[in-house]
Amino acid sequence: MKRIIFIILFILQTLFGLADYQLVTDSLIESLPTMSHDSIRLQALEQLTLTMQSTPQSLKFASELYKEAKLQNNKHYLCNGAYFHILYYYNNNEEQDSIAKWVSIIQPIAQSIQYWKVYFNSQKLLINTYIYNKQYEYAFNEASKMLEKAQNIKNVDGEVAAYQCMVNIYHETNQWTEEGKILKKIYELLPQITHSGTQVNILCQLVNFSNQRKNYTDMKTYLDDTKKVLDEMIRVNPEMQQSLYDQYLFLEIFYTHFYIATNHPTLAEKHYKKAQTYVTPHTFLPYHATFQNMSIDYCLYMKDYNTALVLADSVIHLMKQNGFEESDYAKEIGYKANVLTAMGRYTEALPLYERAIQIEDSINTVISNKQLEEIKDSYHLNLLILERGKLRSYVQTIILVVVGVVLILCIIYMLRINRIHKELRLSEKETKNATHKSEEANEMKSRFLSNMSHAIRVPLNSVVGFSQLMVTDTNISEENRREYSGIIQENTEKLMLLVNNVLDLSRLEADMMKYQLTDYDIVQLCHDVIDSVQMQNPKLHVNFQSNVKECIIQTDCNRIIQMIISILTGPSTTYNEERNINFILDKNCERLCFKVINSPLADKQYSGQEVSIRHDINRLLLKHFGGSYQIIADASAGPTLLFTYPVLNLQ
């Protein structure tokens, strides 16, 4: 029976652990109006729906359960209420639109609470509805999606449900090889399935397939496994025995088929009689038809042809009376033709075979045309999906480009702002430094002017004072006059030297000094300066040492001579104290190195504004020619001056 493939054991899967609750049903109905709106009321409604699921009242209680769960915002019972609606419509003429509606309601809720059992079972029922309505291509696509989702979340029940849908598709389209492969995959997953109803469902599919393919070795294994599971269910819950009559009937039918096929008449008779005990007025109609077909096979096996013929006519009448499908009707005509053939009534059998073949061909043509239409619809749908995907991709690309451009502009803006901030901070820092330097320069200028004022005032006062004294004092002696003249002359020279030094320093700082460059031997120049200084200052002893015999340089000799004289004598050109000075000249790679030990100019006791000016003049002069100038006042050998002159300027 075709329909048996889809309805088999769905009741069993939802009613596991539930059997005859008639004793408590009436009391539940009576107490329901007085129950408060809590979980107890939800449980009562669920129990009533389960116990009455084969009656129209089950839909009423399923609706009440759904509304109550919605009122209490209980998603678990909300899913169960929706699922019972699906079961009702599935078991009553398979109203596809109603099933699809409730599946669309149940799936987002079940997914949100990960209630995967109901999620996949509802999808399975909907796909089986597609199969029953011969929408095989669409059913296969939906089953593939369900399998992918189940594998992604690693849900075995979902995988098995998807595989079972595929088995039904392959079975209906006579793709036996593919059906066998999928059933093998399901059987491998069987140890991971804990729900007994699902186990029985899978094993019954395997039994049916093995019988059709005449694989009796596997068929016996699956039959024994099914019996073990059913017996265990009865052992755990004895009151379920009556509710499992249809499943035991299925089991005994196929045990009988097995022993007929393997030629064990005694065992075949045993199971045939056992199957008869499970047939009741409440037996599920497709199971009843299956039992009748098995009875025909048994009578043919026992060569009781007249009984077999009566049974064949009875089944055909059952098919017509209850509106079975044309394929089932064709199958029963074939059964009758087989009986007539076995009886030798070939003339009567031939029209029945032709009629059965005609019906099957007509059905196959309809199925092929419908599949072709589905493929076309699927193709057009895929084109629409592709176009929508392209449009969405185009829009997403535009959005991405716009976002990218905006992001780049933001980055550029932020970088510019950051650069401006850095420049502002740098400018602020430079301004602060310039302000600080300006303040220091002003302070130094103030100190310089103060010191210069004092330095100029002292010799100037001496010159003016002694000049006035010589003019006003007419009785001054000639000796005093000469003494005063000497003092005036000395202070005048000192004042002139100070003024010249200040002017030179100003020119050097402004880089406005004019130089008179000549070629001269630096070694000879040092000797000449030392001789001149020692001649003017007899108490000054200079020891000159040089590892260079001759070195011609181009420089301003007068400026260099003034610098060396200042280093040897201090700020004035004369020196009246006993002093020994070591003057050393070395050539080191690309530089001439001068070292003056015990220089008066570096001595702290002579420090003052005049000395400071002289140091600045010497430093700036050497800097102009690329040299350096260093003062070491606390050197162990005595106050020391170091200065260099680059060899790069040598000619």
C-alpha positions in Angstrom: 0.0 0.0 0.0 1.4 3.3 -1.0 0.0 5.4 1.8 1.4 3.0 4.5 4.9 4.3 3.7 4.0 7.7 5.0 1.6 7.0 7.9 3.4 4.0 9.4 4.2 4.6 13.1 3.7 8.4 13.2 1.1 7.8 15.9 3.6 5.5 17.6 6.2 8.3 17.7 3.9 10.8 19.4 2.2 8.3 21.7 5.2 6.6 23.1 4.4 5.7 26.7 0.7 6.5 26.2 -2.0 3.8 25.7 -5.5 3.6 27.0 -6.2 6.7 29.0 -9.9 6.5 28.8 -10.2 6.1 32.5 -8.7 9.5 33.2 -10.0 11.3 30.0 -13.5 12.0 31.4 -12.1 13.4 34.7 -9.7 15.6 32.8 -12.5 17.0 30.6 -14.6 17.7 33.7 -11.8 19.4 35.7 -10.4 21.4 32.8 -12.7 24.4 33.2 -11.7 24.8 36.9 -8.0 24.6 36.2 -5.9 27.7 36.6 -3.8 29.0 33.7 -0.5 27.3 34.5 1.6 24.4 33.4 -0.9 21.8 34.8 -3.6 23.1 32.5 -1.1 22.8 29.6 -0.2 19.2 30.5 -3.9 18.3 30.8 -4.7 19.7 27.3 -1.7 17.9 25.8 -2.8 14.6 27.3 -6.4 15.1 26.0 -5.1 15.9 22.5 -2.9 12.7 22.5 -5.6 10.3 23.8 -8.1 11.7 21.2 -5.9 12.2 18.2 -7.8 9.8 16.0 -11.1 11.7 16.6 -12.3 15.2 15.5 -12.0 16.3 19.2 -8.2 16.1 19.0 -8.3 19.2 16.7 -10.4 21.0 19.3 -8.0 20.3 22.2 -5.0 21.0 20.0 -6.4 24.5 19.3 -7.1 25.0 23.0 -3.5 23.9 23.8 -2.1 26.3 21.2 -4.1 29.2 22.5 -3.3 28.5 26.2 0.4 28.2 25.4 0.3 31.5 23.5 -1.5 33.1 26.5 1.1 31.8 28.9 4.0 32.5 26.5 5.2 28.9 26.8 7.1 28.2 23.6 7.5 24.4 24.3 3.7 23.8 24.5 3.2 26.3 21.7 5.3 24.0 19.5 3.4 20.9 20.7 0.0 22.6 20.0 1.1 23.5 16.5 2.5 20.0 15.9 -0.8 18.3 16.9 -2.5 20.4 14.3 0.0 19.1 11.7 -0.6 15.5 12.8 -4.3 15.9 12.6 -4.3 17.3 9.1 -1.7 14.8 8.0 -3.7 11.8 9.2 -6.9 13.1 7.7 -6.6 13.4 4.0 -3.2 15.2 4.2 -4.4 18.8 3.7 -1.1 20.2 2.3 -2.0 23.9 2.7 -3.0 23.5 6.3 0.1 21.5 7.1 2.4 24.0 5.4 0.8 26.8 7.3 1.4 25.2 10.7 4.9 24.1 9.8 5.7 27.8 8.9 4.4 28.7 12.4 6.2 26.0 14.3 9.7 26.2 12.8 10.9 29.7 14.0 9.6 29.0 17.5 11.1 25.5 17.7 14.4 26.8 16.3 14.5 29.6 18.9 14.3 27.1 21.8 16.2 24.4 19.9 13.2 22.0 20.1 14.7 20.0 17.2 12.5 16.9 17.6 9.3 18.8 16.7 11.2 21.0 14.2 12.3 18.1 12.1 9.2 15.9 12.5 7.0 18.7 11.3 9.2 19.2 8.3 9.2 15.5 7.7 5.4 15.3 7.6 5.2 18.3 5.2 7.8 16.6 2.8 5.8 13.3 2.9 2.7 15.3 2.0 4.6 16.6 -1.1 5.6 13.0 -1.9 2.0 11.8 -1.5 0.9 14.5 -3.9 3.7 13.4 -6.4 5.7 16.6 -6.0 8.9 14.6 -6.0 11.4 17.2 -7.2 10.2 19.8 -4.7 10.1 17.1 -1.9 13.7 16.1 -2.7 15.0 19.7 -2.6 13.3 20.2 0.8 14.7 16.9 2.2 18.2 17.9 1.1 17.8 21.3 2.9 16.6 19.5 6.0 19.6 17.1 5.9 22.1 19.9 5.5 20.6 21.8 8.5 20.5 18.6 10.6 24.2 17.9 9.8 25.2 21.4 10.5 23.8 21.3 14.0 24.8 17.6 14.4 21.2 16.4 15.1 20.9 12.7 14.4 17.1 12.7 14.6 17.0 15.4 11.9 19.4 13.4 9.7 17.3 10.3 10.0 14.1 12.2 9.3 15.6 13.7 6.1 16.9 10.3 5.0 13.5 8.7 5.6 11.9 11.4 3.3 14.5 10.6 0.6 13.8 6.8 1.0 10.1 7.5 0.4 10.9 9.6 -2.7 13.1 6.9 -4.2 10.5 4.2 -3.3 7.7 6.1 -5.1 9.9 6.7 -8.1 11.2 3.1 -8.2 14.8 4.1 -7.7 15.7 0.9 -5.8 19.5 1.4 -5.7 19.3 4.8 -4.2 16.7 3.7 -1.8 18.9 0.9 -0.6 21.9 3.2 -0.1 19.9 5.7 2.0 18.4 2.9 4.1 21.9 1.6 4.8 22.9 5.0 6.1 19.8 5.1 8.3 20.6 1.7 9.7 24.1 2.9 10.6 22.6 5.7 12.6 20.2 3.4 14.4 22.4 2.9 17.5 22.4 6.7 18.1 18.6 6.9 18.1 17.0 6.7 21.6 13.3 7.0 20.6 11.8 3.5 20.3 9.0 4.7 17.9 11.6 6.1 15.5 13.6 2.8 15.7 10.5 0.8 14.8 9.7 3.1 12.0 13.2 2.7 10.5 13.2 -1.0 10.9 9.8 -1.4 9.3 11.1 0.5 6.2 14.1 -1.8 6.1 11.8 -4.8 6.3 9.5 -3.6 3.5 12.5 -2.8 1.3 14.2 -6.1 1.9 11.0 -8.0 1.1 10.6 -6.1 -2.2 14.2 -6.8 -3.2 14.0 -10.4 -2.0 16.9 -9.9 0.4 15.6 -12.4 2.9 18.8 -12.6 5.0 18.6 -8.9 5.9 14.9 -9.1 6.1 15.0 -11.7 8.9 17.5 -9.6 10.8 15.3 -6.5 10.6 12.2 -8.4 11.6 13.9 -9.8 14.7 15.3 -6.3 15.6 11.8 -4.9 15.2 10.3 -7.5 17.5 12.9 -6.9 20.2 12.1 -3.1 20.2 8.3 -3.7 20.3 8.6 -6.4 23.1 10.8 -4.0 25.1 8.2 -1.2 24.7 5.5 -3.6 26.1 7.8 -4.7 28.9 8.4 -1.1 30.0 4.8 -0.1 29.5 2.4 -3.2 29.4 -0.7 -1.1 28.9 0.6 -0.1 25.5 0.0 -3.6 24.0 -3.4 -2.8 22.4 -2.1 0.5 20.9 0.7 -1.5 19.2 -1.6 -4.1 17.5 -1.1 -2.5 14.1 2.7 -2.7 14.5 2.6 -6.3 15.6 0.2 -7.0 12.6 2.8 -5.5 10.3 5.5 -7.7 11.9 3.6 -10.9 11.6 2.6 -10.1 7.9 6.2 -9.9 6.9 7.3 -12.9 9.0 4.7 -14.8 7.0 6.1 -13.4 3.7 9.6 -14.4 4.9 8.7 -18.0 5.7 6.7 -18.4 2.4 9.7 -17.1 0.4 12.1 -19.4 2.3 9.7 -22.4 2.0 8.9 -23.0 5.7 5.2 -23.9 5.6 4.9 -24.7 9.3 6.4 -21.4 10.4 4.5 -19.5 7.7 1.2 -21.0 9.0 2.2 -20.1 12.6 2.8 -16.5 11.8 -0.3 -16.3 9.5 -2.5 -17.4 12.3 -0.7 -15.0 14.7 -1.3 -12.1 12.3 -5.1 -12.9 12.3 -5.2 -12.3 16.0 -4.1 -8.7 15.5 -6.8 -7.9 13.0 -9.6 -5.9 14.7 -12.4 -3.6 13.5 -10.1 -0.7 14.4 -7.1 -1.9 12.3 -5.7 0.8 10.2 -7.2 0.4 6.7 -3.9 0.2 4.7 -2.6 -2.4 7.2 -5.8 -4.4 6.7 -5.3 -4.3 2.9 -1.7 -5.4 3.4 -2.9 -8.3 5.5 -5.3 -9.4 2.8 -2.6 -9.4 0.2 -0.4 -11.5 2.5 -3.3 -13.9 2.9 -3.6 -14.1 -0.9 0.1 -15.0 -1.1 -0.3 -17.6 1.7 -3.3 -19.2 0.0 -1.4 -19.4 -3.3 1.5 -20.9 -1.4 -0.8 -23.5 0.1 -2.5 -23.9 -3.3 -5.9 -22.9 -1.9 -6.7 -21.0 -5.1 -10.5 -20.5 -4.5 -9.9 -18.8 -1.2 -7.1 -16.7 -2.8 -9.5 -15.6 -5.6 -12.2 -14.7 -3.0 -9.7 -12.6 -1.1 -8.5 -10.9 -4.2 -12.1 -9.8 -5.1 -12.5 -8.7 -1.5 -9.5 -6.5 -1.6 -10.5 -4.9 -4.9 -13.9 -4.1 -3.5 -12.1 -2.6 -0.4 -10.0 -0.4 -2.7 -13.1 0.9 -4.6 -15.1 1.4 -1.5 -12.5 3.4 0.4 -11.1 5.5 -2.5 -7.5 4.1 -2.6 -5.2 5.3 -5.3 -5.2 4.0 -8.8 -1.7 2.5 -8.3 -3.0 0.4 -5.3 -6.0 -0.6 -7.4 -3.7 -1.7 -10.3 -1.6 -3.7 -7.8 -4.7 -5.6 -6.5 -5.8 -6.3 -10.1 -2.3 -7.8 -10.6 -2.8 -10.0 -7.5 -6.1 -11.3 -8.9 -4.4 -12.0 -12.3 -1.7 -14.0 -10.5 -4.4 -16.1 -8.8 -6.2 -16.7 -12.1 -2.9 -17.6 -13.7 -2.1 -20.1 -10.9 -5.6 -21.6 -11.5 -4.8 -22.0 -15.2 -7.5 -19.4 -16.2 -5.2 -17.5 -18.6 -7.9 -16.1 -20.7 -9.4 -14.3 -17.7 -6.0 -13.3 -16.3 -4.7 -11.6 -19.6 -7.2 -8.7 -19.6 -6.5 -8.0 -15.9 -2.7 -7.9 -16.6 -3.4 -5.5 -19.5 -5.6 -3.4 -17.4 -3.0 -3.2 -14.6 -0.2 -2.4 -17.0 -2.4 0.3 -18.6 -3.1 1.9 -15.2 0.5 1.8 -14.3 1.6 3.3 -17.6 -1.0 6.0 -17.2 0.2 6.7 -13.6 3.9 6.8 -14.8 3.0 9.2 -17.6 1.2 11.5 -15.2 4.2 11.3 -12.7 6.7 12.0 -15.5 4.7 15.0 -16.8 4.3 16.3 -13.3 8.0 15.9 -12.6 8.8 17.7 -15.8 6.6 20.5 -14.8 8.2 20.6 -11.4 11.7 20.7 -13.0 10.5 23.6 -15.2 9.0 25.4 -12.3 12.1 24.8 -10.3 14.3 26.1 -13.1 12.3 29.3 -13.4 12.3 29.7 -9.7 16.1 29.2 -9.6 16.4 31.8 -12.4 14.3 34.3 -10.3 16.4 33.5 -7.3 19.6 34.0 -9.3 18.3 37.3 -10.6 17.3 38.4 -7.2 20.8 37.3 -5.9 22.5 39.3 -8.7 20.4 42.3 -7.8 21.1 41.9 -4.1 24.8 41.4 -4.9 24.7 44.6 -7.1 23.1 46.6 -4.3 25.5 45.2 -1.8 28.4 46.0 -4.0 27.1 49.6 -4.4 26.6 49.9 -0.6 30.1 48.4 0.0 31.7 50.8 -2.5 29.8 53.8 -0.9 30.8 52.6 2.6 34.4 52.1 1.4 34.5 55.6 -0.1 33.0 57.1 3.0 35.5 55.1 5.1 38.4 56.3 3.0 37.2 59.9 3.3 36.9 59.5 7.0 40.4 58.0 7.2 41.7 60.9 5.1 39.9 63.4 7.2 41.1 61.8 10.4 44.7 61.7 9.1 44.4 65.3 8.1 43.0 66.3 11.5 45.7 64.2 13.1 48.4 65.9 11.0 46.9 69.4 11.8 46.9 68.5 15.5 50.5 67.3 15.3 51.5 70.5 13.4 49.6 72.6 16.0 51.4 70.8 18.8 54.7 71.1 17.0 54.0 74.8 16.3 53.0 75.3 19.9 56.1 73.6 21.1 58.3 75.6 18.7 56.5 78.8 19.9 57.1 77.9 23.5 60.7 77.1 22.7 61.1 80.3 20.7 59.4 82.2 23.6 61.7 80.6 26.1 64.8 81.3 23.9 63.6 84.8 23.4 63.2 85.2 27.2 66.6 83.7 27.7 68.1 86.0 25.0 66.4 89.0 26.6 67.7 88.0 30.0 71.2 87.4 28.6 71.0 90.6 26.7 70.0 92.4 29.9 72.9 90.7 31.8 75.2 91.4 28.9 74.2 95.1 28.7 74.5 95.3 32.5 78.0 93.7 32.5 79.1 95.6 29.4 77.9 98.8 31.0 80.1 98.0 34.0 83.0 96.8 31.8 82.9 100.0 29.8 82.2 102.3 32.7 85.3 101.3 34.7 88.0 102.1 32.0 85.9 105.1 30.8 85.8 106.5 34.3 89.5 106.0 34.6 90.2 107.8 31.3 87.8 110.7 32.1 88.9 111.0 35.7 92.6 111.1 35.1 92.1 113.4 32.1 90.1 115.9 34.3 92.7 115.6 37.0 95.5 116.5 34.6 93.5 119.4 33.2 92.4 120.9 36.6 95.5 120.2 38.7 98.1 122.7 37.5 100.5 121.8 40.2 100.8 118.2 39.1 104.4 117.0 38.9 105.9 115.7 35.7 106.3 112.2 37.1 102.6 112.1 38.1 101.6 113.4 34.8 103.5 110.6 33.0 101.9 108.1 35.4 98.4 109.5 34.7 99.1 109.5 31.0 100.1 105.8 31.2 96.9 104.9 33.0 94.8 106.9 30.5 96.6 105.1 27.6 96.1 101.6 29.2 92.4 102.1 29.9 91.9 103.6 26.4 93.4 100.5 24.8 91.4 98.3 27.1 88.2 100.3 26.1 89.0 100.1 22.4 89.7 96.4 22.7 86.4 95.8 24.4 84.5 97.9 21.8 86.2 96.1 19.0 85.4 92.7 20.5 81.8 93.6 20.9 81.7 94.8 17.3 83.4 91.6 16.1 81.0 89.4 18.1 78.0 91.3 16.6 79.3 90.7 13.1 80.0 87.1 13.7 76.6 86.4 15.1 75.0 88.2 12.2 77.4 86.3 9.8 78.5 89.7 8.4 82.2 89.4 9.2 84.5 90.2 6.3 87.6 87.9 6.1 90.9 88.5 4.3 91.9 85.0 3.3 95.6 84.3 2.7 97.7 81.1 2.4 99.9 80.6 5.5 101.8 77.9 7.3 99.9 77.3 10.5 103.0 75.9 12.2 105.0 78.9 11.4 102.1 81.2 12.5 102.0 79.5 15.9 105.7 80.0 16.3 105.4 83.7 15.4 102.5 84.3 17.8 104.3 82.6 20.6 107.5 84.6 20.1 105.4 87.9 20.0 103.5 87.0 23.2 106.6 86.0 25.1 108.4 89.2 24.0 105.6 91.3 25.3 105.0 89.1 28.4 108.4 88.0 29.7 106.8 86.1 32.6 104.7 83.9 30.2 106.4 80.7 29.2 104.9 78.8 26.3 106.1 75.2 25.4 105.0 74.5 21.8 104.9 70.9 20.5 103.8 69.8 17.1 103.9 66.6 15.1 103.4 68.6 11.9 106.4 70.4 10.5 104.5 72.4 7.9 100.9 72.9 7.0 99.7 75.6 4.6 96.1 76.7 5.1 93.9 79.4 3.7 92.5 81.5 6.4 92.2 85.0 7.9 95.6 85.2 9.5 94.8 88.4 11.6 91.7 86.7 13.1 93.6 83.5 13.9 96.5 85.4 15.4 94.1 87.4 17.6 92.4 84.1 18.7 95.7 82.4 19.6 97.0 85.6 21.5 93.7 85.7 23.5 94.1 82.0 24.4 97.7 82.5 25.6 97.3 85.9 27.4 93.7 86.1 28.3 91.4 89.0 27.5 94.3 91.6 27.5 97.4 91.5 25.3 99.7 91.8 28.3 100.2 89.3 31.2 102.1 90.2 34.3 102.1 86.9 36.2 104.5 84.0 36.0 102.8 81.2 34.0 103.8 78.1 32.1 101.6 77.1 29.1 101.8 73.9 27.0 100.7 74.4 23.4 100.2 71.2 21.4 99.4 70.8 17.7 98.5 67.4 16.2 97.1 66.3 12.9 94.4 63.7 13.4 93.0 62.2 10.2 91.2 65.1 8.6 91.5 67.6 11.4 94.2 69.8 13.0 93.8 69.5 16.8 95.1 72.3 19.1 95.4 71.8 22.9 96.4 74.7 25.2 97.0 73.6 28.8 97.0 76.2 31.6 95.5 78.8 29.4 94.7 82.1 31.2 91.6 82.5 29.1 90.2 79.2 30.5 91.1 80.0 34.1 88.1 80.7 36.2 89.8 83.4 38.2 89.8 85.6 35.1 86.2 84.9 34.2 84.2 88.0 33.3 82.2 89.6 30.6 85.4 90.3 28.5 86.5 86.6 28.8 83.0 85.5 27.8 83.0 87.7 24.8 86.4 86.4 23.7 85.2 82.8 24.0 82.2 83.6 21.9 84.3 85.3 19.2 86.8 82.4 19.1 83.9 79.8 18.9 82.1 81.6 16.1 85.3 82.2 14.2 86.2 78.5 14.2 82.7 77.5 13.5 82.8 79.6 10.4 85.8 77.7 9.1 84.3 74.3 10.1 86.2 73.8 13.4 85.2 73.4 17.0 86.0 75.1 20.3 85.9 73.6 23.8 86.7 74.9 27.3 87.8 72.5 30.1 88.3 74.7 33.1 88.6 71.9 35.6 91.1 69.7 33.7 93.6 68.0 36.0 96.6 69.4 34.1 95.2 72.9 34.4 92.6 75.0 32.6 92.6 73.7 29.1 91.3 74.9 25.7 90.7 72.5 22.8 90.0 73.7 19.3 90.1 72.1 15.9 90.5 73.2 12.3 89.3 70.9 9.4 91.8 69.5 7.0 89.2 69.9 4.3 90.2 73.6 4.1 93.8 72.8 3.5 95.2 73.9 0.2 
